[in-house]
Amino acid sequence: MRQSSRDSVIFAIANPDTPVSAQHDQWLEQKKKDGWVYGPVKDEAKKTHPMMVPFRDLPDYEKRKDAIVKALSLALTEKMS
């Protein structure tokens, strides 16, 4: 999970003009490369995750989380510049 969070921050900083959905798309592609598939519950042993769906199908709280990650990453980057 830490690596996934780092990857999300790095992606947001490197791609500031992409839509919030791109944040999820990046995560989804990385999970697929690592062998994860959709499952009703997150199971690290089986590599299943309930958020392995297109952005449009995510629950609202998950969409808002992606937007917050992007906004915070960009805001902190601006402060450091």
MOGI-V180652 format. One line per field, one symbol per residue. ss: DSSP state (H for helix, E for strand, L for the rest). psi: psi as a letter, one per 20 degrees, with the letter a starting at -180 (. if undefined). burial: I if it has 9 or more other ideal C-beta (glycine too) atoms within 8 Angstrom, else O. Layout:
ss->???
psi->???
burial->???
//
This chain:
ss->LHHHHHHHHHHHHHLLLLLHHHHHHHHHHHHHHLLLEELLLLELLLLEELLLLLHHHLLHHHHHHHHHHHHHHHHHHHHHL
psi->hggggghgggggghmhjqrhhhgggggggggghjjqrqqhqpohgilqpijmrqghiqqhhhghgghgggggghghghhi.
burial->OOOIIOIIIOIIIOOOOOOIIIIIIIIIOIIIOOOIIOIOOOIOOOIIIIOIOOIOOIOOOIIOOIIOIIOOIIOOIOOOO
//
